[in-house]
Every structure is written in structure tokens, then in C-alpha cells.
Amino acid sequence: MLKVNFFHICESAIVEQGSGNLSIIGIFEILNAKSFPAMHPTMSVVVGFENNNPGIYDTELMFLDEKGEILKVPAKITIGPNLKGNWIYKIVGYQIPREATQKIKLNYEGKTIHTGYLTINNK
């Protein structure tokens, strides 16, 4: 079963060439906007996975609020010979429709394997 070891929303993530070391910059759970709809210029979702079998796995990332789906992204996750894998998804120009707490779901084989939250405040 595909397992989530970590899940972060951040300003940026960098994978170092050669070593493959992952640097996560500016982790956050709250965004502030003065008015709505709003737009956040850039952010990344970074997830660390593991599984008992190397291979490529189909997953789906979803951002939702109480009114419905905001963003849906299909993703292929590669689990290497060390039985681990990282996935980074950069979002440029994230549209924020309203003040709310957004649920972030990561789905695999029709089941939610991780749930996170992003709070959007009107400030």
C-alpha cells in the first residue's frame, strides 16, 4: 500500500542534482487575502511516499472547500529501489475563490490516503 511519510504546502521545493536531496522552503498552512476572489502567485505541494514495491503509481491531488472542488491534479508517483519516492507539484497562480478552510486530499486507488488543510483568511 502506498504510504505518505510527509505532506507539506510550501513556498518552494528544490531537489539537488546528483544527491537527490530535498529542500523544502517556507512551509505554511494559512494564506491571507484582502479580497476575493484572490490569487496566490506560487506555492508547491511536496509529498514523501513509500511502498513495499518499486514502480509507478497513479494518484490524485484535490483541493476542496464546502462548495466543491477547486483544483484536481492527477499524478504519477515513482517509488525507487529504496522503496521511497518524493513528489513535488508547483502551483503557479493559485485561484482562491473565497475565505474558507480548504481540504486537501491525496487519493490512491479510489481511497484517500492523506488529508491536509489550507486555511484562507480575509485579512
N, C-alpha and C positions, 0 to 999 in steps of 0.2 A: 504494500500500500504506500502510495506517495505521502510523505510526511513533511509538514512545514516546520523548519527549525527556527526561522525568524522571518518577520514581515515588517517592513518599515516604509513609511512615506517620508521622503526627504527632499532637500533642495537639489542634490546631485549625488551620483554614484560613479565611481571610477574603478575599472578593472585594469590593473597594471599588466602591461605586456610582459611576457616571459614568465613571471612568477604566478600570475593569475590572482594576486592579492586584491581583495575588495576593500575599497574605502567608501564609507557612507558619510555624507556631509549634510549636516543640518536636519536631523530627524525632527518631525513635528506631527501633531495630531489636531491642531487648531489653525484655522485660517480666519482672518478678519477682513471684512469688506465694508466700505462706506455706503454702498448702494447695490441694488440688484436689478437685473442680472449683473454679475461681475465676471471678471476673467483673471485667473491666476496665471502669470506668464509661463512658468515652467516648474515641474516637480517630477520626481521619479518614485516608482514603486519598486522596492527591492525585496526579493524573497529568496531564502535559502531552503533547499529541499534535500531530502534523502529518500532512498528506496533500497530495497534488497536486491534489485536487478538494474544494471545499467541499461540505458535506452532512451528513447524519446517518448515523452508523454504529453498528451493533449490536455490542456487546462483552459479555464476561462476566468477572467477577472471582471468583476462587476461592481460599479458604484451605483447605489440606490438611495433614495430617500422615501419619505412616506407617500409621495405622489407617484413614484415609479422609478424606472431605470434612467440613469444619467449617462453612464458610459459602460460599454461592454467590449472586452478585448479578448479574442482567442489567442492562446499562447502555446508554443511547443517548448517543453522543458527538457533539457538534456541532462540525464544523470550519467556521470562518468564512471570509470572503473573504480574510483574510490567510493562509489555509491552515494555521491553528493553532487549537487548542481545549484548554481545561482541563476536567477532570472532578474533582469532589470528592464523596466518599461518606463521610458521617458515620455511624459505628457507635456506637450507644448500648447499653450493657450487653452487651459482647462476652463471650460464654461461653467459658472456657478449660477444656477437659476434662482436660488432663494436661500435665506437663512435656515439652516437645518443641521441635524446630525446625519451624515451620510453613512450608510452601512457599506462596507467593502467586503465582498465575498470572493473567495477563491474556490472554484469548483473543479472537481475531477470525477469523471465517470458519473455525472449527474448528481453528485453529492458535494456539499460544502465541506471543504477540508480546513478552511480558516476563515474567521470573521474578524474584521477590524472596523474602526470607526474614524471618521474625519468630521470634526465639528466646525461648522461655518457660522461665524458670529457677525452681527451687524454692528461694527464699531468704527 
